[in-house]
Amino acid sequence: MKFKFVLISLLLLSLPSFGQSERPETIIIPVSSMGDVSDTRKKIIQNTLTQELSKHFQILPQDRFEQVQEQVFNELEYDECTEDQCIMRIQEILQIENTFHLEMIGEEGDTQLNLKWINLDEKRNREDYCEGCKTKELRKRVVGLVEKLVGKGVVEKSVVIVEKKPAEVVEKRQKGVLFQRMVNGRWGWYEDGDEDKDYKYVGEIENGKPNGQGTLTYSDGTKYVGEFKNGVNQGQGTLTFPDGSKKVGEFREYKSWNTIYYDNDGKIIGRYVKGEYMEE
């Protein structure tokens, strides 16, 4: 009997999954950029991001991601395939909860980094702004962003049984349409409205307000595409005006916070730093 017990124990310990944790899978979307960012720098940063995330996750092979991405592009109409909708559909097909996407904006030696972590329930992001940084320093900044965003927050799968704590109930965000207008002197969000007069929002909704990623179209044709929090433009986004000029970067409570202002030819005409406007 003792011999059988020892033999069984050795067999169990030899199994790769016994007593070891299994890292959850994730998708890494290729680094996107705007402005003065070379392809070589993007590739180096992409490799650094992959290396750091591989410490916490199993990385989906890039060719598999591109295959499913092409499938989603064929499924959805052009105007339906917003960044968030396409990512959610890719996650559904692959049955992978986590997706990471790093955005780089470069201008005159300065670089803004924005790392997003998107799962099926929520979205998180961390941002860094580096003045005059070379690629070596940017790699360090990417490592720091991963540590701040992921840290020890990854829930690893494991065959070891542990005592479960009561789970916090979090309302999942829904996709939908809302209209914003003023009623009795106060702005509010409504499920029905007039597309010619009201502001129209399409995107993620929580507690009856825009929360997450979405698109807000104003009655004059101005359009904001980006992040929302409790019904206001809050986070990374792009505000495009009817004449084609745009503001790109971080917004806080509708206002430009750390953004770059481009004219309709893509030339920088100014920027906002902590809400203060500076002309070029």
FIVEXTOR-998545 format. One record per residue (C-alpha): x, y, z; residue number from 1; residue in one letter. Coordinates in steps of 0.02 Angstrom, whole numbers, padded with zeros to 5 digits, always signed. Example, Ala and Ser with C-alpha at 12.3 -4.5 7.8 and 13.67 -1.06 7.14 Angstrom:
residues 2
R       xx       yy       zz    nr   rest
R   +00615   -00225   +00390     1      A
R   +00684   -00053   +00357     2      S
end
This chain:
residues 280
R       xx       yy       zz    nr   rest
R   +00000   +00000   +00000     1      M
R   +00141   +00119   +00046     2      K
R   +00227   +00082   -00120     3      F
R   +00068   +00121   -00218     4      K
R   +00045   +00285   -00126     5      F
R   +00223   +00339   -00166     6      V
R   +00203   +00288   -00349     7      L
R   +00041   +00386   -00369     8      I
R   +00120   +00538   -00287     9      S
R   +00267   +00533   -00407    10      L
R   +00151   +00518   -00557    11      L
R   +00048   +00668   -00501    12      L
R   +00201   +00774   -00470    13      L
R   +00265   +00732   -00644    14      S
R   +00111   +00808   -00726    15      L
R   +00148   +00984   -00792    16      P
R   -00012   +01059   -00724    17      S
R   -00006   +00981   -00550    18      F
R   +00035   +01109   -00416    19      G
R   +00079   +01239   -00549    20      Q
R   -00021   +01387   -00606    21      S
R   -00074   +01412   -00785    22      E
R   -00059   +01588   -00854    23      R
R   -00216   +01657   -00937    24      P
R   -00210   +01690   -01124    25      E
R   -00204   +01863   -01200    26      T
R   -00205   +01949   -01368    27      I
R   -00077   +02084   -01405    28      I
R   -00134   +02202   -01542    29      I
R   +00010   +02273   -01646    30      P
R   +00074   +02440   -01580    31      V
R   -00014   +02587   -01665    32      S
R   +00069   +02756   -01689    33      S
R   +00040   +02935   -01741    34      M
R   +00166   +03068   -01785    35      G
R   +00355   +03045   -01777    36      D
R   +00373   +02859   -01733    37      V
R   +00483   +02750   -01844    38      S
R   +00439   +02571   -01891    39      D
R   +00600   +02512   -01810    40      T
R   +00556   +02594   -01644    41      R
R   +00379   +02521   -01652    42      K
R   +00451   +02347   -01679    43      K
R   +00571   +02362   -01532    44      I
R   +00432   +02426   -01419    45      I
R   +00316   +02287   -01479    46      Q
R   +00447   +02157   -01434    47      N
R   +00472   +02235   -01263    48      T
R   +00285   +02236   -01229    49      L
R   +00269   +02054   -01281    50      T
R   +00416   +02003   -01173    51      Q
R   +00345   +02090   -01018    52      E
R   +00167   +02026   -01041    53      L
R   +00231   +01848   -01068    54      S
R   +00282   +01850   -00884    55      K
R   +00097   +01859   -00838    56      H
R   +00004   +01786   -00988    57      F
R   +00011   +01657   -01126    58      Q
R   +00026   +01759   -01286    59      I
R   -00085   +01714   -01434    60      L
R   +00021   +01687   -01591    61      P
R   +00013   +01839   -01705    62      Q
R   -00035   +01740   -01860    63      D
R   -00186   +01669   -01769    64      R
R   -00240   +01845   -01719    65      F
R   -00222   +01909   -01897    66      E
R   -00323   +01762   -01963    67      Q
R   -00470   +01798   -01847    68      V
R   -00454   +01986   -01875    69      Q
R   -00477   +01958   -02062    70      E
R   -00630   +01850   -02024    71      Q
R   -00707   +01989   -01919    72      V
R   -00673   +02120   -02053    73      F
R   -00770   +02010   -02176    74      N
R   -00914   +01986   -02052    75      E
R   -00945   +02167   -02003    76      L
R   -00991   +02317   -02108    77      E
R   -00859   +02453   -02118    78      Y
R   -00954   +02575   -02004    79      D
R   -00990   +02435   -01878    80      E
R   -00809   +02384   -01858    81      C
R   -00753   +02514   -01732    82      T
R   -00597   +02470   -01634    83      E
R   -00693   +02411   -01482    84      D
R   -00826   +02312   -01577    85      Q
R   -00695   +02222   -01680    86      C
R   -00591   +02180   -01526    87      I
R   -00743   +02112   -01435    88      M
R   -00789   +02003   -01583    89      R
R   -00611   +01938   -01596    90      I
R   -00613   +01896   -01411    91      Q
R   -00778   +01804   -01431    92      E
R   -00714   +01698   -01576    93      I
R   -00550   +01655   -01490    94      L
R   -00630   +01637   -01318    95      Q
R   -00493   +01745   -01244    96      I
R   -00539   +01872   -01111    97      E
R   -00386   +01985   -01112    98      N
R   -00322   +02104   -01246    99      T
R   -00181   +02231   -01237   100      F
R   -00150   +02377   -01354   101      H
R   -00010   +02506   -01346   102      L
R   -00027   +02674   -01434   103      E
R   +00121   +02789   -01469   104      M
R   +00113   +02972   -01517   105      I
R   +00278   +03056   -01563   106      G
R   +00322   +03236   -01598   107      E
R   +00491   +03325   -01599   108      E
R   +00574   +03193   -01491   109      G
R   +00435   +03182   -01362   110      D
R   +00329   +03025   -01349   111      T
R   +00162   +02986   -01268   112      Q
R   +00127   +02804   -01224   113      L
R   -00045   +02737   -01185   114      N
R   -00066   +02554   -01138   115      L
R   -00242   +02482   -01134   116      K
R   -00297   +02319   -01053   117      W
R   -00468   +02266   -01117   118      I
R   -00564   +02117   -01049   119      N
R   -00746   +02065   -01064   120      L
R   -00802   +02166   -00912   121      D
R   -00698   +02323   -00908   122      E
R   -00559   +02426   -00982   123      K
R   -00405   +02496   -00897   124      R
R   -00265   +02605   -00960   125      N
R   -00104   +02685   -00903   126      R
R   -00016   +02829   -00987   127      E
R   +00160   +02898   -00987   128      D
R   +00234   +03053   -01069   129      Y
R   +00421   +03058   -01102   130      C
R   +00514   +03214   -01158   131      E
R   +00662   +03184   -01272   132      G
R   +00664   +02997   -01239   133      C
R   +00767   +02878   -01346   134      K
R   +00711   +02700   -01379   135      T
R   +00808   +02630   -01230   136      K
R   +00714   +02743   -01110   137      E
R   +00548   +02707   -01195   138      L
R   +00576   +02520   -01166   139      R
R   +00594   +02557   -00980   140      K
R   +00435   +02659   -00983   141      R
R   +00341   +02514   -01066   142      V
R   +00403   +02396   -00929   143      V
R   +00339   +02520   -00801   144      G
R   +00169   +02534   -00884   145      L
R   +00147   +02345   -00884   146      V
R   +00195   +02338   -00700   147      E
R   +00072   +02477   -00656   148      K
R   -00069   +02405   -00760   149      L
R   -00048   +02219   -00725   150      V
R   +00063   +02208   -00572   151      G
R   +00001   +02062   -00468   152      K
R   -00177   +02085   -00526   153      G
R   -00178   +01938   -00647   154      V
R   -00289   +01798   -00586   155      V
R   -00197   +01641   -00632   156      E
R   -00284   +01476   -00666   157      K
R   -00228   +01336   -00550   158      S
R   -00276   +01159   -00505   159      V
R   -00239   +01195   -00323   160      V
R   -00400   +01216   -00224   161      I
R   -00407   +01373   -00118   162      V
R   -00540   +01450   -00009   163      E
R   -00651   +01566   -00112   164      K
R   -00697   +01739   -00051   165      K
R   -00866   +01817   -00090   166      P
R   -00859   +01893   -00264   167      A
R   -00898   +02075   -00290   168      E
R   -01045   +02096   -00407   169      V
R   -01000   +02209   -00554   170      V
R   -01130   +02262   -00680   171      E
R   -01073   +02220   -00856   172      K
R   -01074   +02358   -00984   173      R
R   -01198   +02347   -01125   174      Q
R   -01181   +02410   -01303   175      K
R   -01315   +02532   -01358   176      G
R   -01371   +02704   -01415   177      V
R   -01409   +02857   -01309   178      L
R   -01457   +03036   -01346   179      F
R   -01404   +03189   -01247   180      Q
R   -01507   +03347   -01237   181      R
R   -01556   +03485   -01116   182      M
R   -01724   +03465   -01027   183      V
R   -01783   +03594   -00900   184      N
R   -01613   +03676   -00900   185      G
R   -01516   +03516   -00867   186      R
R   -01417   +03401   -00983   187      W
R   -01466   +03219   -00977   188      G
R   -01453   +03052   -01069   189      W
R   -01606   +02974   -01149   190      Y
R   -01642   +02814   -01246   191      E
R   -01738   +02905   -01382   192      D
R   -01703   +03067   -01471   193      G
R   -01691   +03172   -01628   194      D
R   -01531   +03136   -01727   195      E
R   -01540   +03309   -01808   196      D
R   -01550   +03406   -01645   197      K
R   -01483   +03297   -01504   198      D
R   -01308   +03229   -01474   199      Y
R   -01301   +03044   -01520   200      K
R   -01193   +02918   -01427   201      Y
R   -01154   +02741   -01488   202      V
R   -01051   +02627   -01377   203      G
R   -01036   +02552   -01205   204      E
R   -01167   +02598   -01076   205      I
R   -01173   +02572   -00888   206      E
R   -01303   +02641   -00767   207      N
R   -01391   +02731   -00909   208      G
R   -01238   +02834   -00958   209      K
R   -01092   +02816   -01078   210      P
R   -00956   +02717   -00989   211      N
R   -00811   +02639   -01083   212      G
R   -00775   +02656   -01268   213      Q
R   -00895   +02746   -01384   214      G
R   -00931   +02879   -01514   215      T
R   -01021   +03043   -01479   216      L
R   -01085   +03142   -01629   217      T
R   -01136   +03322   -01597   218      Y
R   -01276   +03410   -01690   219      S
R   -01150   +03518   -01786   220      D
R   -01056   +03366   -01851   221      G
R   -00914   +03367   -01725   222      T
R   -00871   +03190   -01672   223      K
R   -00781   +03120   -01520   224      Y
R   -00717   +02940   -01526   225      V
R   -00639   +02872   -01369   226      G
R   -00665   +02838   -01185   227      E
R   -00808   +02895   -01075   228      F
R   -00837   +02892   -00887   229      K
R   -01005   +02926   -00804   230      N
R   -01073   +03011   -00959   231      G
R   -00928   +03127   -01001   232      V
R   -00777   +03121   -01117   233      N
R   -00644   +03054   -01000   234      Q
R   -00484   +02967   -01055   235      G
R   -00400   +02939   -01222   236      Q
R   -00493   +02997   -01377   237      G
R   -00502   +03095   -01538   238      T
R   -00612   +03248   -01563   239      L
R   -00639   +03285   -01748   240      T
R   -00717   +03449   -01806   241      F
R   -00823   +03475   -01965   242      P
R   -00676   +03562   -02053   243      D
R   -00566   +03407   -02029   244      G
R   -00456   +03474   -01890   245      S
R   -00441   +03364   -01735   246      K
R   -00378   +03350   -01558   247      K
R   -00296   +03186   -01509   248      V
R   -00247   +03130   -01335   249      G
R   -00315   +03135   -01158   250      E
R   -00479   +03221   -01113   251      F
R   -00549   +03260   -00941   252      R
R   -00732   +03303   -00916   253      E
R   -00756   +03352   -01099   254      Y
R   -00602   +03463   -01100   255      K
R   -00434   +03436   -01185   256      S
R   -00306   +03392   -01052   257      W
R   -00150   +03321   -01136   258      N
R   -00191   +03329   -01321   259      T
R   -00113   +03377   -01487   260      I
R   -00212   +03492   -01602   261      Y
R   -00198   +03455   -01790   262      Y
R   -00265   +03555   -01937   263      D
R   -00357   +03469   -02080   264      N
R   -00190   +03432   -02167   265      D
R   -00121   +03341   -02016   266      G
R   -00004   +03482   -01966   267      K
R   +00014   +03518   -01780   268      I
R   -00051   +03691   -01737   269      I
R   -00050   +03678   -01548   270      G
R   -00061   +03567   -01397   271      R
R   -00142   +03558   -01226   272      Y
R   -00033   +03517   -01076   273      V
R   -00132   +03488   -00916   274      K
R   -00275   +03587   -00990   275      G
R   -00171   +03738   -01042   276      E
R   -00165   +03778   -01229   277      Y
R   +00001   +03817   -01312   278      M
R   +00020   +03868   -01493   279      E
R   +00158   +03791   -01598   280      E
end
